[in-house]
Amino acid sequence: MSLQMLRELRLKKGLSQSGLAAILGTTQATISRTENGIHKPRGAAKATFDRWLSSVGEVDAEAAQPPEVNSSPEHP
């Protein structure tokens, strides 16, 4: 898990540290310590952080995809 990614995605989603903590079932202090590299989540806590990062990242990646364009000319 990238600590910078955690902070960037949290801010991009308009979440405060307290808001993200509520979603993840942890404390604001844990989010702060994690973002600042003081705390490294392990075990179930790491899995929870990783799931959130993955779900947010996948949603953002899908939203950023341009619509498919058929570049082949149509023939009657």
N, CA, C and O atoms as a GROMACS GRO file, in nm:
protein
  304
    1MET      N    1   0.085  -0.118   0.000
    1MET     CA    2   0.000   0.000   0.000
    1MET      C    3   0.089   0.124   0.000
    1MET      O    4   0.183   0.134   0.079
    2SER      N    5   0.060   0.215  -0.088
    2SER     CA    6   0.132   0.341  -0.095
    2SER      C    7   0.068   0.441   0.000
    2SER      O    8  -0.051   0.469  -0.009
    3LEU      N    9   0.147   0.494   0.090
    3LEU     CA   10   0.096   0.592   0.184
    3LEU      C   11   0.052   0.718   0.112
    3LEU      O   12  -0.048   0.780   0.147
    4GLN      N   13   0.129   0.756   0.010
    4GLN     CA   14   0.093   0.875  -0.068
    4GLN      C   15  -0.039   0.849  -0.140
    4GLN      O   16  -0.123   0.939  -0.150
    5MET      N   17  -0.059   0.726  -0.191
    5MET     CA   18  -0.183   0.692  -0.260
    5MET      C   19  -0.301   0.701  -0.164
    5MET      O   20  -0.408   0.749  -0.201
    6LEU      N   21  -0.282   0.656  -0.042
    6LEU     CA   22  -0.390   0.662   0.057
    6LEU      C   23  -0.434   0.807   0.077
    6LEU      O   24  -0.553   0.837   0.071
    7ARG      N   25  -0.340   0.895   0.099
    7ARG     CA   26  -0.372   1.037   0.121
    7ARG      C   27  -0.436   1.098  -0.003
    7ARG      O   28  -0.538   1.168   0.007
    8GLU      N   29  -0.378   1.073  -0.120
    8GLU     CA   30  -0.430   1.131  -0.244
    8GLU      C   31  -0.573   1.086  -0.272
    8GLU      O   32  -0.658   1.167  -0.307
    9LEU      N   33  -0.599   0.956  -0.258
    9LEU     CA   34  -0.734   0.906  -0.284
    9LEU      C   35  -0.834   0.957  -0.181
    9LEU      O   36  -0.948   0.988  -0.215
   10ARG      N   37  -0.789   0.965  -0.056
   10ARG     CA   38  -0.879   1.018   0.049
   10ARG      C   39  -0.920   1.161   0.015
   10ARG      O   40  -1.037   1.197   0.022
   11LEU      N   41  -0.821   1.242  -0.022
   11LEU     CA   42  -0.850   1.382  -0.056
   11LEU      C   43  -0.933   1.392  -0.184
   11LEU      O   44  -1.025   1.474  -0.192
   12LYS      N   45  -0.902   1.310  -0.281
   12LYS     CA   46  -0.977   1.310  -0.407
   12LYS      C   47  -1.124   1.277  -0.384
   12LYS      O   48  -1.212   1.330  -0.451
   13LYS      N   49  -1.149   1.188  -0.288
   13LYS     CA   50  -1.286   1.150  -0.255
   13LYS      C   51  -1.352   1.249  -0.161
   13LYS      O   52  -1.469   1.232  -0.124
   14GLY      N   53  -1.279   1.354  -0.121
   14GLY     CA   54  -1.336   1.456  -0.035
   14GLY      C   55  -1.356   1.409   0.109
   14GLY      O   56  -1.443   1.459   0.180
   15LEU      N   57  -1.275   1.314   0.150
   15LEU     CA   58  -1.288   1.259   0.286
   15LEU      C   59  -1.186   1.321   0.380
   15LEU      O   60  -1.070   1.340   0.344
   16SER      N   61  -1.230   1.350   0.499
   16SER     CA   62  -1.137   1.389   0.605
   16SER      C   63  -1.075   1.261   0.659
   16SER      O   64  -1.118   1.151   0.627
   17GLN      N   65  -0.973   1.277   0.741
   17GLN     CA   66  -0.916   1.159   0.805
   17GLN      C   67  -1.022   1.092   0.892
   17GLN      O   68  -1.029   0.969   0.898
   18SER      N   69  -1.103   1.170   0.960
   18SER     CA   70  -1.210   1.114   1.043
   18SER      C   71  -1.313   1.040   0.959
   18SER      O   72  -1.362   0.934   0.999
   19GLY      N   73  -1.345   1.096   0.842
   19GLY     CA   74  -1.442   1.031   0.754
   19GLY      C   75  -1.392   0.897   0.704
   19GLY      O   76  -1.466   0.799   0.703
   20LEU      N   77  -1.265   0.893   0.662
   20LEU     CA   78  -1.208   0.766   0.617
   20LEU      C   79  -1.201   0.667   0.733
   20LEU      O   80  -1.227   0.548   0.716
   21ALA      N   81  -1.164   0.717   0.851
   21ALA     CA   82  -1.157   0.629   0.969
   21ALA      C   83  -1.293   0.564   0.996
   21ALA      O   84  -1.300   0.446   1.030
   22ALA      N   85  -1.400   0.642   0.982
   22ALA     CA   86  -1.534   0.587   1.006
   22ALA      C   87  -1.566   0.478   0.903
   22ALA      O   88  -1.625   0.376   0.939
   23ILE      N   89  -1.529   0.499   0.778
   23ILE     CA   90  -1.553   0.399   0.674
   23ILE      C   91  -1.476   0.271   0.703
   23ILE      O   92  -1.528   0.161   0.685
   24LEU      N   93  -1.351   0.288   0.747
   24LEU     CA   94  -1.264   0.171   0.769
   24LEU      C   95  -1.278   0.109   0.908
   24LEU      O   96  -1.221   0.003   0.935
   25GLY      N   97  -1.353   0.175   0.995
   25GLY     CA   98  -1.370   0.121   1.130
   25GLY      C   99  -1.247   0.136   1.216
   25GLY      O  100  -1.213   0.047   1.294
   26THR      N  101  -1.180   0.249   1.201
   26THR     CA  102  -1.061   0.275   1.280
   26THR      C  103  -1.069   0.418   1.334
   26THR      O  104  -1.177   0.478   1.334
   27THR      N  105  -0.958   0.473   1.379
   27THR     CA  106  -0.960   0.607   1.435
   27THR      C  107  -0.890   0.706   1.341
   27THR      O  108  -0.812   0.668   1.255
   28GLN      N  109  -0.920   0.834   1.361
   28GLN     CA  110  -0.854   0.940   1.285
   28GLN      C  111  -0.704   0.936   1.311
   28GLN      O  112  -0.624   0.958   1.220
   29ALA      N  113  -0.666   0.907   1.433
   29ALA     CA  114  -0.524   0.902   1.468
   29ALA      C  115  -0.452   0.793   1.388
   29ALA      O  116  -0.338   0.812   1.346
   30THR      N  117  -0.518   0.680   1.368
   30THR     CA  118  -0.457   0.571   1.291
   30THR      C  119  -0.439   0.613   1.146
   30THR      O  120  -0.336   0.583   1.086
   31ILE      N  121  -0.538   0.682   1.089
   31ILE     CA  122  -0.526   0.729   0.952
   31ILE      C  123  -0.410   0.828   0.942
   31ILE      O  124  -0.329   0.819   0.850
   32SER      N  125  -0.401   0.921   1.035
   32SER     CA  126  -0.293   1.020   1.035
   32SER      C  127  -0.157   0.952   1.046
   32SER      O  128  -0.067   0.981   0.968
   33ARG      N  129  -0.143   0.861   1.142
   33ARG     CA  130  -0.015   0.791   1.161
   33ARG      C  131   0.020   0.708   1.038
   33ARG      O  132   0.137   0.699   1.002
   34THR      N  133  -0.079   0.649   0.974
   34THR     CA  134  -0.054   0.568   0.854
   34THR      C  135  -0.008   0.657   0.740
   34THR      O  136   0.090   0.625   0.673
   35GLU      N  137  -0.078   0.768   0.716
   35GLU     CA  138  -0.041   0.859   0.608
   35GLU      C  139   0.098   0.919   0.630
   35GLU      O  140   0.167   0.949   0.533
   36ASN      N  141   0.137   0.936   0.754
   36ASN     CA  142   0.267   0.996   0.785
   36ASN      C  143   0.378   0.893   0.801
   36ASN      O  144   0.491   0.928   0.836
   37GLY      N  145   0.347   0.766   0.776
   37GLY     CA  146   0.448   0.661   0.781
   37GLY      C  147   0.488   0.617   0.920
   37GLY      O  148   0.585   0.543   0.936
   38ILE      N  149   0.415   0.661   1.021
   38ILE     CA  150   0.446   0.624   1.160
   38ILE      C  151   0.390   0.486   1.191
   38ILE      O  152   0.447   0.411   1.270
   39HIS      N  153   0.278   0.452   1.129
   39HIS     CA  154   0.208   0.326   1.154
   39HIS      C  155   0.195   0.252   1.022
   39HIS      O  156   0.157   0.311   0.921
   40LYS      N  157   0.227   0.123   1.022
   40LYS     CA  158   0.207   0.040   0.904
   40LYS      C  159   0.102  -0.065   0.939
   40LYS      O  160   0.128  -0.154   1.021
   41PRO      N  161  -0.014  -0.057   0.878
   41PRO     CA  162  -0.117  -0.157   0.907
   41PRO      C  163  -0.068  -0.297   0.872
   41PRO      O  164   0.003  -0.317   0.774
   42ARG      N  165  -0.109  -0.393   0.954
   42ARG     CA  166  -0.075  -0.533   0.931
   42ARG      C  167  -0.200  -0.617   0.947
   42ARG      O  168  -0.299  -0.573   1.006
   43GLY      N  169  -0.195  -0.736   0.895
   43GLY     CA  170  -0.303  -0.831   0.913
   43GLY      C  171  -0.436  -0.781   0.860
   43GLY      O  172  -0.445  -0.734   0.747
   44ALA      N  173  -0.539  -0.791   0.945
   44ALA     CA  174  -0.674  -0.753   0.905
   44ALA      C  175  -0.684  -0.603   0.873
   44ALA      O  176  -0.757  -0.564   0.782
   45ALA      N  177  -0.611  -0.522   0.947
   45ALA     CA  178  -0.615  -0.377   0.922
   45ALA      C  179  -0.558  -0.346   0.784
   45ALA      O  180  -0.613  -0.263   0.712
   46LYS      N  181  -0.447  -0.411   0.747
   46LYS     CA  182  -0.388  -0.390   0.615
   46LYS      C  183  -0.486  -0.436   0.507
   46LYS      O  184  -0.501  -0.369   0.405
   47ALA      N  185  -0.550  -0.548   0.528
   47ALA     CA  186  -0.648  -0.598   0.430
   47ALA      C  187  -0.762  -0.499   0.411
   47ALA      O  188  -0.810  -0.479   0.300
   48THR      N  189  -0.806  -0.437   0.521
   48THR     CA  190  -0.913  -0.338   0.513
   48THR      C  191  -0.868  -0.216   0.433
   48THR      O  192  -0.941  -0.168   0.347
   49PHE      N  193  -0.747  -0.165   0.461
   49PHE     CA  194  -0.693  -0.052   0.386
   49PHE      C  195  -0.680  -0.089   0.238
   49PHE      O  196  -0.720  -0.012   0.151
   50ASP      N  197  -0.624  -0.206   0.211
   50ASP     CA  198  -0.603  -0.248   0.074
   50ASP      C  199  -0.734  -0.263  -0.003
   50ASP      O  200  -0.742  -0.227  -0.120
   51ARG      N  201  -0.836  -0.317   0.063
   51ARG     CA  202  -0.967  -0.330  -0.003
   51ARG      C  203  -1.022  -0.193  -0.040
   51ARG      O  204  -1.074  -0.174  -0.150
   52TRP      N  205  -1.011  -0.097   0.051
   52TRP     CA  206  -1.061   0.037   0.021
   52TRP      C  207  -0.983   0.100  -0.094
   52TRP      O  208  -1.041   0.157  -0.186
   53LEU      N  209  -0.850   0.088  -0.088
   53LEU     CA  210  -0.768   0.145  -0.195
   53LEU      C  211  -0.802   0.080  -0.330
   53LEU      O  212  -0.811   0.150  -0.431
   54SER      N  213  -0.820  -0.050  -0.331
   54SER     CA  214  -0.853  -0.120  -0.455
   54SER      C  215  -0.989  -0.079  -0.508
   54SER      O  216  -1.005  -0.054  -0.627
   55SER      N  217  -1.086  -0.072  -0.419
   55SER     CA  218  -1.221  -0.038  -0.466
   55SER      C  219  -1.227   0.104  -0.518
   55SER      O  220  -1.293   0.131  -0.619
   56VAL      N  221  -1.159   0.195  -0.452
   56VAL     CA  222  -1.157   0.335  -0.496
   56VAL      C  223  -1.076   0.346  -0.625
   56VAL      O  224  -1.116   0.417  -0.717
   57GLY      N  225  -0.963   0.278  -0.630
   57GLY     CA  226  -0.880   0.282  -0.750
   57GLY      C  227  -0.950   0.225  -0.871
   57GLY      O  228  -0.939   0.281  -0.980
   58GLU      N  229  -1.022   0.113  -0.854
   58GLU     CA  230  -1.093   0.052  -0.966
   58GLU      C  231  -1.204   0.143  -1.016
   58GLU      O  232  -1.222   0.158  -1.137
   59VAL      N  233  -1.277   0.203  -0.925
   59VAL     CA  234  -1.385   0.294  -0.965
   59VAL      C  235  -1.326   0.411  -1.042
   59VAL      O  236  -1.380   0.450  -1.146
   60ASP      N  237  -1.216   0.467  -0.992
   60ASP     CA  238  -1.155   0.581  -1.058
   60ASP      C  239  -1.098   0.541  -1.194
   60ASP      O  240  -1.108   0.617  -1.290
   61ALA      N  241  -1.037   0.424  -1.203
   61ALA     CA  242  -0.979   0.379  -1.329
   61ALA      C  243  -1.088   0.360  -1.433
   61ALA      O  244  -1.070   0.396  -1.549
   62GLU      N  245  -1.201   0.304  -1.393
   62GLU     CA  246  -1.312   0.285  -1.486
   62GLU      C  247  -1.368   0.419  -1.531
   62GLU      O  248  -1.400   0.436  -1.649
   63ALA      N  249  -1.381   0.512  -1.441
   63ALA     CA  250  -1.436   0.642  -1.475
   63ALA      C  251  -1.344   0.719  -1.569
   63ALA      O  252  -1.389   0.802  -1.648
   64ALA      N  253  -1.214   0.692  -1.560
   64ALA     CA  254  -1.118   0.764  -1.642
   64ALA      C  255  -1.104   0.706  -1.782
   64ALA      O  256  -1.042   0.769  -1.869
   65GLN      N  257  -1.161   0.589  -1.806
   65GLN     CA  258  -1.149   0.526  -1.937
   65GLN      C  259  -1.235   0.599  -2.039
   65GLN      O  260  -1.352   0.625  -2.013
   66PRO      N  261  -1.177   0.631  -2.154
   66PRO     CA  262  -1.259   0.693  -2.258
   66PRO      C  263  -1.353   0.590  -2.318
   66PRO      O  264  -1.323   0.470  -2.313
   67PRO      N  265  -1.464   0.632  -2.374
   67PRO     CA  266  -1.555   0.536  -2.435
   67PRO      C  267  -1.487   0.471  -2.554
   67PRO      O  268  -1.402   0.531  -2.620
   68GLU      N  269  -1.524   0.347  -2.580
   68GLU     CA  270  -1.467   0.275  -2.693
   68GLU      C  271  -1.514   0.339  -2.822
   68GLU      O  272  -1.631   0.375  -2.838
   69VAL      N  273  -1.420   0.351  -2.912
   69VAL     CA  274  -1.453   0.408  -3.042
   69VAL      C  275  -1.419   0.304  -3.148
   69VAL      O  276  -1.308   0.251  -3.150
   70ASN      N  277  -1.514   0.276  -3.233
   70ASN     CA  278  -1.491   0.182  -3.341
   70ASN      C  279  -1.424   0.257  -3.454
   70ASN      O  280  -1.487   0.339  -3.521
   71SER      N  281  -1.296   0.228  -3.476
   71SER     CA  282  -1.222   0.304  -3.576
   71SER      C  283  -1.233   0.244  -3.716
   71SER      O  284  -1.187   0.303  -3.813
   72SER      N  285  -1.294   0.127  -3.728
   72SER     CA  286  -1.307   0.068  -3.861
   72SER      C  287  -1.425   0.129  -3.932
   72SER      O  288  -1.532   0.147  -3.873
   73PRO      N  289  -1.408   0.160  -4.060
   73PRO     CA  290  -1.519   0.219  -4.134
   73PRO      C  291  -1.630   0.118  -4.155
   73PRO      O  292  -1.605  -0.001  -4.173
   74GLU      N  293  -1.751   0.166  -4.152
   74GLU     CA  294  -1.865   0.078  -4.173
   74GLU      C  295  -1.892   0.066  -4.323
   74GLU      O  296  -1.894   0.166  -4.395
   75HIS      N  297  -1.912  -0.056  -4.366
   75HIS     CA  298  -1.945  -0.082  -4.506
   75HIS      C  299  -2.083  -0.142  -4.512
   75HIS      O  300  -2.115  -0.233  -4.436
   76PRO      N  301  -2.169  -0.090  -4.604
   76PRO     CA  302  -2.305  -0.146  -4.615
   76PRO      C  303  -2.305  -0.286  -4.670
   76PRO      O  304  -2.412  -0.346  -4.685
   0.00000   0.00000   0.00000
